[in-house]
Amino acid sequence: MKLYNSLTRSKDEFVTHEPGKVEMYTCGPTVYHYAHIGNLRSYIMEDVLEKYLSYSGYKVNRVMNITDVGHLTSDGDTGDDKMLKGAKREHKTVMEIAKFYTDAFFNDCRKLNIKVPDTVIPATSCIDEFIRVIGVLIDKGYAYESGGNVYFDTSKLDKYYVFNDFDEEDLAVGVREGVEADLAKRNKTDFALWFTKSKFEDQELKWDSPWGVGYPGWHIECSCISMKNNGEYLDLHCGGIDNAFPHHTNEIAQSESYLGHPWCPQWFHVRHLNTEGGKMSKSKGEFLTVSLLEEKGYDPIVYRFYCLQSHYRRALVFSYPNLDNAASAYSKLVQKVAALLKATGEIDEAAFSALKKSFADAMDNDLNTSLAVTALYDVLKADTNDMTKLALIKDFDRVLSLGLTEHAERLSVQNDSPSEELPAEVTELLEQRKAARKEKNFALADELRAKITALGYSVEETRQGTVVKKL
């Protein structure tokens, strides 16, 4: 298997420290708000990667953090604490915000068939570990106290910028437009390991430390959680491309300084999901969440299918017409699978092996899910029996997790059930609602749904289309 490695900027043979075992780390969400679908694209692709590694015979230990303290609105050391910002927005405590949005994140993951990692660790549960590692970095001369805070000294490194060959001025934290430099730092690229009250007087979450009452910086969290739960040698680190600098750069700096040896050889970064107006954000335009897609009548699994049709290293542009195309293609795919469900006979082992190889070749080539989906369609067109096709679809879906056979079975039950002829008035309202949704007039679509309900019929959007039932 070859994966593109952000560290070497090349497709490298995937090799692990211990044969047959993968120590995998995923940067988790900062739980101050709902995850938007751009965030979730990364988790979908990381989920596919983990499942394909398991499918290929590896024993995978995947660890993920939950950031519930320390992440500022700038990825450097400036701005407000995101968790505090969320608490103020909703007039709740920070921990109430963290609990609510952690649950919301995993609920979104469930709807998208994203497997929960083996180990999930909230940052607030590891404060003693953060303090211990920071103390070692100070003792080794890699960190210093200044202005009441503790910073990592990047001048002690032979090379700080590990992911890019850009000039230092292009990457330096604190020199971006509108960002005020932290004058307590010795060097503009230094980053905070521990904040005290000198940073935020109103910080809700605080802990005692040798450097004063305060809280950890964002970057130290992932290093400590990974080193404790994955061990000293990490095989694979995943995240969105926006985390490469400064977050992952800082993780490497502090982890290798602490350990005294190379830490993680393989870095897997997923490109942005953009809107037609640019990079997706929680603060501009329509806040695109899984729940919003559901409100507009889309099944979340269609969004997963949409993501898999593009390579993870290509920026993906989101639009509703594109999502409509994915929904239509998914519905047709389910219908074709449903036609195979009553297959009998023996599996053609030669055909099975040949078609499975096409799927594996696509996935082994830098996790090319677009070609893997093509391999799925090739199965349906193949000159082999239906039993073989069904077995292959189930096999591929162990990785793609599109729920094809499950939803095909539901469609078959629905098609086998006797249908009641709808009143002409309900049929007319359904046609008007269909036209309204096509024109993206969702307010009108909701009004028409209410009228249909008043006539004694429910309207439900499913993976197979609109289902109408008598109440």
WOSUL-V367762 format. One record per pair of residues at least 12 apart in sequence whose ideal C-beta (glycine too) atoms are under 6 Angstrom apart, sorted by sequence separation. I is the first residue (numbers start at 1). GAP is how many residues later the second one is. D is the distance in whole Angstrom. If there is no record, write none. Layout:
{{I	GAP	D} {I	GAP	D}}
This chain:
{{50	12	5} {433	12	5} {1	13	4} {359	13	6} {362	13	6} {379	13	5} {457	13	6} {458	13	6} {69	14	6} {142	14	5} {174	14	5} {433	15	4} {456	15	5} {134	16	6} {172	16	5} {196	16	4} {359	16	4} {432	16	6} {172	17	6} {194	17	6} {306	17	6} {358	17	5} {196	18	4} {195	19	5} {429	19	5} {26	20	5} {194	20	6} {195	20	6} {306	20	4} {376	20	6} {305	21	5} {194	22	6} {429	22	6} {429	23	5} {193	24	5} {302	24	5} {355	24	5} {192	25	4} {244	25	6} {302	25	5} {305	25	5} {426	26	6} {193	27	5} {232	27	6} {237	27	5} {191	28	6} {219	28	6} {223	28	5} {241	28	4} {302	28	5} {222	29	5} {234	29	6} {426	29	6} {68	30	4} {234	30	4} {236	30	5} {237	30	5} {238	30	5} {240	30	5} {241	30	5} {22	31	5} {219	31	4} {223	31	5} {426	31	5} {155	32	5} {223	32	4} {154	33	6} {351	33	4} {151	34	6} {31	35	6} {149	35	6} {154	35	4} {22	36	5} {24	36	6} {28	36	4} {66	36	6} {154	36	5} {348	36	5} {352	36	5} {28	37	5} {30	37	4} {31	37	6} {147	37	3} {153	37	6} {351	37	5} {355	37	5} {359	37	5} {21	38	5} {22	38	5} {23	38	5} {24	38	4} {25	38	5} {26	38	4} {28	38	5} {146	38	4} {152	38	6} {151	39	5} {152	39	5} {345	40	6} {347	40	6} {348	40	5} {30	41	5} {151	41	6} {152	41	6} {274	41	6} {347	41	5} {270	42	5} {271	42	6} {345	42	5} {149	43	6} {150	43	5} {271	43	6} {272	43	5} {273	43	5} {274	43	5} {275	43	6} {276	43	6} {343	43	3} {150	44	4} {271	44	5} {336	44	5} {343	44	4} {347	44	5} {273	45	6} {149	46	5} {340	46	5} {149	47	6} {343	47	5} {148	48	4} {340	49	6} {32	50	4} {143	50	6} {148	50	3} {340	50	5} {32	51	5} {147	51	6} {30	52	5} {33	53	6} {64	53	4} {411	53	5} {32	54	3} {68	54	5} {69	54	5} {62	55	4} {68	55	6} {69	55	5} {62	56	5} {63	56	4} {64	56	5} {65	56	5} {66	56	4} {67	56	5} {68	56	5} {337	56	6} {407	56	5} {61	57	6} {134	59	5} {191	59	5} {311	59	6} {134	60	6} {150	61	5} {308	61	4} {309	61	6} {309	64	6} {308	65	6} {145	66	6} {31	67	5} {47	67	4} {337	67	5} {341	67	6} {47	68	6} {31	70	4} {34	70	6} {35	70	5} {338	70	4} {31	71	5} {43	71	5} {337	71	4} {341	71	6} {35	73	6} {173	73	5} {334	73	5} {338	73	5} {171	74	6} {334	74	5} {338	74	5} {29	76	5} {334	77	6} {131	78	5} {127	80	5} {163	81	5} {130	86	4} {130	90	5} {162	90	6} {133	91	5} {130	94	5} {129	95	5} {157	96	6} {76	97	3} {305	97	6} {76	98	6} {123	98	4} {126	98	6} {126	99	6} {129	99	6} {78	101	5} {152	102	6} {301	102	6} {121	104	5} {74	105	6} {77	105	5} {94	110	5} {119	110	5} {94	111	6} {77	115	4} {142	115	4} {137	121	6} {136	122	6} {133	125	6} {331	133	6} {69	136	5} {297	140	6} {70	145	6} {69	146	5} {70	146	5} {296	146	6} {70	147	6} {71	147	4} {70	148	5} {65	156	6} {6	157	6} {65	157	6} {65	160	5} {297	164	4} {299	164	5} {63	166	4} {63	167	5} {75	171	6} {111	179	6} {108	182	4} {112	188	5} {111	189	4} {46	192	5} {112	192	5} {27	195	6} {42	198	4} {25	201	4} {25	205	6} {23	207	4} {25	209	6} {23	211	5} {23	212	5} {24	212	5} {25	212	5} {26	212	5} {27	212	4} {22	213	5} {17	216	4} {27	216	6} {17	218	6} {16	219	5} {45	225	5} {42	228	4} {41	232	5} {38	235	4} {38	242	4} {36	244	6} {36	246	6} {33	249	6} {37	251	5} {36	252	5} {36	253	6} {34	255	5} {7	260	5} {44	260	6} {5	261	5} {6	261	4} {6	263	5} {44	263	5} {41	266	5} {45	267	4} {113	288	4} {4	309	6} {52	311	5} {49	318	6} {55	343	6} {55	344	5} {52	347	5} {51	348	5} {11	355	6} {4	362	5} {1	363	5} {3	363	6} {2	364	6}}
